């Protein structure tokens, strides 16, 4: 991604040493962060969503990129670490993004109207992401998860968790946003049924005791 275009201000912000990311060089930021986030627009649900929640937003990826690309969409950056929240709030203000809010909260504790799309980039295993996302989605809404290679066990666990939570797998889209990213994938689930009222469980339980195909397994 040679020319960051409309994302130039975000590239500059992410290139600063204060940004909560280990990648700071402009060329690397443009590829590893911006181009990698932009591929989410290949998913129709992301292109048409009115409200997007970006879970574990960290440095605002992919949330800030999608907010810049989709100024007509409301984007909520969900982040539980106060220092990262503060950076996100400063960056949103500096970039003048009026369609973005920062929610400094855990996904399990977020109190918001239902979203059309929930995104998560390199955040957690698929069954954990499904439990985070399902209660936040409207029926017909979609979870889009940025992942590297996913093993057979995680894939099976994700499908099981999705079924429990009212989600249905739509596609696994292989993407290559930049050289060296051959194993990148977007996992898309659609909410087809109401999520049982017991979900999400209390904060931390989705990761500590994830829903799995062989029953609840304690995280290693």
N, C-alpha and C positions, 0 to 999 in steps of 0.2 A: 504494500500500500504506500506508494511513493508520495502522494499528495493527500494529506489529511483533510483538505477542503474545509467544510463546515465544522469539523472537529478540532481545528487548529488550537482553539483556546483550551480545550480539554487536554490535548496532547501536551501543551505547555504546563498545565496544572499537574498532570500526572508525572511530568518530567522533573518537577521540583522534589527535592529531598524530603520534604514534609509529607508527601503523598504516601498513603498506606499501601505501598506496593514495593516489591524488590526490583521492578523493571522501571528505569528512569530515562534511558537514552531515547531521543525523539524517534529514531527509526524503529527501535524495538517497541516503544509504546504504540506507534502507529500500527504495527503488525500484531504483536502479542495481545494488546488490549483492544484497540479500536477495530481493526479488521475482524478479530475473533468475535467481537460483540455484534458487529454489523451483520454477520451471517444469520443472526436470529430473524432478520427481516425476510429470509427465504421462507419462513413459516407463515402461512396466511393468517393465522390467529394473531400473530404479533403485528402484522401489517395493518390489521383492521381493528385492533383492540381500542376501546375507549379508556379503560383503566388498567394499568399494569402495576403489579407489585414485584419489586426486585428484592429477593430474600438474601440475607447475608451480603449486603451490597458492597461493603468494604470500601474500595476506591471508586464505587459507582459503576461497576461493570457487571452486567451490560446496561444497567439502568440509565446512567447518564447518556450513554451513546444512543440508546433507543429514544430517550426524551428529546435529544437534538434532532434525530432523524424523523421523529413523529411529534412535532410541536402541537398537534391537535389532540394528543393523548395525554391523560393525567398519569404521571408516574410517581409511585411512592417507593422511596428507597428505605428498605427495612434493615436496620443494623443495630445490634445490641451493645456494641462497644462504644463507650462515650467518646473516646478520642477520635475514632473513625467518624462518628456522627458529627462531631464538631468540624472535621475536615470537609465532610460532605456539605454541611450547611454553608461553610465559607465558599466552597467551590460553586455551589448552586447560585449563591448571591453574586459572585464574581462573574459568572457566565451569563447572568441575567435570565435564568431559566424560570419562567413563570408557571410552567406546567409540572414542576417537580416539588415534592415535599419529602422531608426526611422524618421517618418514624423511628425514634431511638427505642426499640423494643425487640423482644424475642418474637419469632414468628408465631409461637404458640400462644402468645399473649396479645397479639395485635387485635385491636377492636376497630374494624373498618367495614363499610359496606362491601358486598362481594365484588371481586375483581373479574375482569374478562380473561386476563392472562397473569400467571405467576411465573417469574423467571428465577433461575438460580444457576450460577456459574461456578463450577468446581467447589461446591459447598459441602455435599454429603453424599452418602450412598442412596441409591434410588428409593428403597423403602422409606428412608427417613425423609427424603424430599417429598414423597407422596403424602406422608402424614402432615408435614408442614403446610403443603399447598392445598390439599383437598378442602379443608374447612374454609379457606379464604376465597375459593372460586365459586362463581355462579354456576348453575347447571348449564352445560354447553361451553363453559370456559375451559382454558387449556393451561397445563403445566408444560413449560419448555425448559429442559435441563441441559446445560452445557456440560459434557462429560468427555473424558478421554476414553480409552478402551475399557469396556465393561465386561467382566468375566461372567461365566455361565451362572454362578451362584448368585451374584448380585442381580443379574437380569431376572432370574426366577423369583428372587425375593421381591424385586420391584413389581413384577406382574401380580404376585400374590397380594402385596400391600395395596396395589391399585384396586384390585377386585374388592377387598375389604372396605376400602374407603370411598367407593363409588366412582372410581376412575376407570378409563378404558384406554389401552395403548393405541396410539394412532400411527406413529412411525418412528423409526430410528434413522435419522438423516445423517449420512456421512458428509463431512465438510472439510475443506482444506483452505482456510482463510489466508494462510501464509506458508512459505516453504518450511518444512520440518514439522508440520502439524497434521500429518497423514492420519493420525488415529483419533482425530476430533470427531465427536458426534453430538447431535442434538436429539434428545429423547423427548418425544411429545406424547402427552396423555390428555384425554378430554374427560371432563366431569359429566357423567351420564346419569348418576343417581345421587340422591342426597347422602351426605356423609353422616354416618351414625353419630349420635350426640355425644358419645364418650370420647370422640376425637376432636381436636388433638388432646393427648394426655398431658399431664402437667409438665411444665418446662423441664427439658432435659431427658425425658423418658423416651422420646422417639429415637434419640441417638444411643441412649444407654441400653434400651431393650427393644430393638427394632422389630417390626413385623416381618416375619420371614416365612418362606414356603414350608419350613419344617417346624413352625411354631416360633414363639418369641425367643430370640437368641440374645444373650448378653453381648454387648460390644466388646471386641477384643482390646 
